Amino acid sequence: MYLLIGCGYIGERVADLLLENGETVNAVTHSSESADKLSAVKQFPVLNADVGDMDSLRALQAKLPAMPEAVLHCASSNRGGAAQYQHVFVQGCKNLVEMFPTSHLLFTSSSSVYPQTDGSSVDETSPAEPDSLTSALLREAEKIVLNHAGGGAVARLAGLYGPHRSFVLKQFLQGTAAIEGNHGQGRCLNQIHREDASRAIVHLASGRKSGIFNVVDRHPMTQRECFLHLQTLFDRPLPPETEPKTERKRPWTHKCVMGDKLADSGFTWLYPSYFDALKNDRDLLPSILAQVAS
């Protein structure tokens, strides 16, 4: 049995894929309202609990039909700050390790933990000691999972996109995009389609993989490269060159995240590049165009 914590943009699709694979899944949302809504349309049980609250997890555990073989922490911070990161990720991982000591644990982290700004290629052995507090808290949560006696895996997700979600394309079409720094080339864009991210999580969990895995597509590219290609598809001007934006929650970084370790584990991508997805995902472009039009 799989216990899935967090049933949002990624978690919901992960649960669907596990069910399609014939696995037993118990999904968990933070609120009872979300659990009720999902329960009405899904074929797997949906419960509610606060992963950062031990009493809430104890109440959840009492409702489970058995001890889960694997626990997947896919909950998000809901765009919260450091306090929410501490509660959901750090305390949440501590609680899961204590509550499920023999279950394999997978934690969805972020490639934002790589602080490099020199455009270098980074893999799972590269330094990941970020300056920002939120990314540092992710690293703290990662270490808890990697030291878990029951086995632990960390999936460092690159920038997520998919149907109804593509900040790069939406900003380009709206005319709010910019080419940030790097001598007019802009930072490197590291992305992963929702379907491939979800499939990678299932791949790592079902194989009981341990260690760190970058979950990113096969073709990182600079902002300029991306926007020049988008210009061939849409009648829009090239975004202006600007200095790096420093007011973001996560600091400006410039690195190319490599996914070779994931490939070596036997994983294959449906959308190896962003432009493969724009061409072959029939829902991606129409959903973003609808957002821009509204």
RAZI-V959586 format. One record per residue. N is the residue number from 0. NEAR is the number of other ideal C-beta (glycine too) atoms within 12 Angstrom. Layout:
n->N near->NEAR
n->N near->NEAR
This chain:
n->0 near->25
n->1 near->40
n->2 near->46
n->3 near->49
n->4 near->47
n->5 near->42
n->6 near->41
n->7 near->31
n->8 near->27
n->9 near->39
n->10 near->41
n->11 near->32
n->12 near->34
n->13 near->46
n->14 near->39
n->15 near->27
n->16 near->32
n->17 near->37
n->18 near->24
n->19 near->17
n->20 near->19
n->21 near->12
n->22 near->26
n->23 near->22
n->24 near->41
n->25 near->37
n->26 near->44
n->27 near->45
n->28 near->35
n->29 near->34
n->30 near->21
n->31 near->19
n->32 near->13
n->33 near->26
n->34 near->26
n->35 near->16
n->36 near->17
n->37 near->31
n->38 near->22
n->39 near->11
n->40 near->16
n->41 near->26
n->42 near->17
n->43 near->31
n->44 near->27
n->45 near->35
n->46 near->34
n->47 near->30
n->48 near->39
n->49 near->27
n->50 near->46
n->51 near->30
n->52 near->21
n->53 near->21
n->54 near->15
n->55 near->28
n->56 near->33
n->57 near->17
n->58 near->18
n->59 near->34
n->60 near->28
n->61 near->14
n->62 near->19
n->63 near->28
n->64 near->15
n->65 near->15
n->66 near->20
n->67 near->35
n->68 near->26
n->69 near->39
n->70 near->48
n->71 near->49
n->72 near->52
n->73 near->49
n->74 near->44
n->75 near->29
n->76 near->34
n->77 near->19
n->78 near->12
n->79 near->19
n->80 near->17
n->81 near->21
n->82 near->17
n->83 near->26
n->84 near->36
n->85 near->23
n->86 near->27
n->87 near->38
n->88 near->44
n->89 near->33
n->90 near->29
n->91 near->42
n->92 near->42
n->93 near->30
n->94 near->34
n->95 near->46
n->96 near->32
n->97 near->23
n->98 near->35
n->99 near->37
n->100 near->20
n->101 near->19
n->102 near->32
n->103 near->33
n->104 near->47
n->105 near->52
n->106 near->50
n->107 near->47
n->108 near->45
n->109 near->41
n->110 near->44
n->111 near->37
n->112 near->41
n->113 near->42
n->114 near->26
n->115 near->29
n->116 near->21
n->117 near->18
n->118 near->25
n->119 near->19
n->120 near->22
n->121 near->34
n->122 near->27
n->123 near->32
n->124 near->14
n->125 near->25
n->126 near->17
n->127 near->32
n->128 near->17
n->129 near->30
n->130 near->21
n->131 near->25
n->132 near->22
n->133 near->31
n->134 near->31
n->135 near->27
n->136 near->33
n->137 near->43
n->138 near->33
n->139 near->30
n->140 near->41
n->141 near->38
n->142 near->25
n->143 near->28
n->144 near->41
n->145 near->30
n->146 near->20
n->147 near->32
n->148 near->17
n->149 near->26
n->150 near->28
n->151 near->37
n->152 near->39
n->153 near->43
n->154 near->49
n->155 near->46
n->156 near->42
n->157 near->41
n->158 near->34
n->159 near->39
n->160 near->40
n->161 near->35
n->162 near->25
n->163 near->23
n->164 near->28
n->165 near->38
n->166 near->24
n->167 near->37
n->168 near->38
n->169 near->27
n->170 near->26
n->171 near->35
n->172 near->27
n->173 near->21
n->174 near->17
n->175 near->17
n->176 near->32
n->177 near->27
n->178 near->33
n->179 near->32
n->180 near->25
n->181 near->27
n->182 near->16
n->183 near->21
n->184 near->22
n->185 near->32
n->186 near->40
n->187 near->37
n->188 near->43
n->189 near->40
n->190 near->42
n->191 near->46
n->192 near->40
n->193 near->39
n->194 near->32
n->195 near->41
n->196 near->45
n->197 near->39
n->198 near->32
n->199 near->46
n->200 near->45
n->201 near->39
n->202 near->29
n->203 near->40
n->204 near->43
n->205 near->28
n->206 near->22
n->207 near->23
n->208 near->31
n->209 near->25
n->210 near->28
n->211 near->38
n->212 near->42
n->213 near->43
n->214 near->49
n->215 near->46
n->216 near->41
n->217 near->31
n->218 near->28
n->219 near->33
n->220 near->29
n->221 near->28
n->222 near->41
n->223 near->28
n->224 near->27
n->225 near->37
n->226 near->34
n->227 near->23
n->228 near->26
n->229 near->32
n->230 near->18
n->231 near->14
n->232 near->20
n->233 near->23
n->234 near->11
n->235 near->22
n->236 near->15
n->237 near->24
n->238 near->26
n->239 near->17
n->240 near->21
n->241 near->20
n->242 near->17
n->243 near->23
n->244 near->21
n->245 near->16
n->246 near->11
n->247 near->17
n->248 near->20
n->249 near->31
n->250 near->26
n->251 near->27
n->252 near->38
n->253 near->30
n->254 near->35
n->255 near->33
n->256 near->43
n->257 near->31
n->258 near->38
n->259 near->19
n->260 near->28
n->261 near->39
n->262 near->22
n->263 near->16
n->264 near->26
n->265 near->16
n->266 near->32
n->267 near->17
n->268 near->28
n->269 near->25
n->270 near->30
n->271 near->24
n->272 near->29
n->273 near->42
n->274 near->30
n->275 near->21
n->276 near->36
n->277 near->32
n->278 near->16
n->279 near->19
n->280 near->28
n->281 near->12
n->282 near->21
n->283 near->32
n->284 near->29
n->285 near->17
n->286 near->24
n->287 near->31
n->288 near->22
n->289 near->15
n->290 near->20
n->291 near->21
n->292 near->11
n->293 near->10
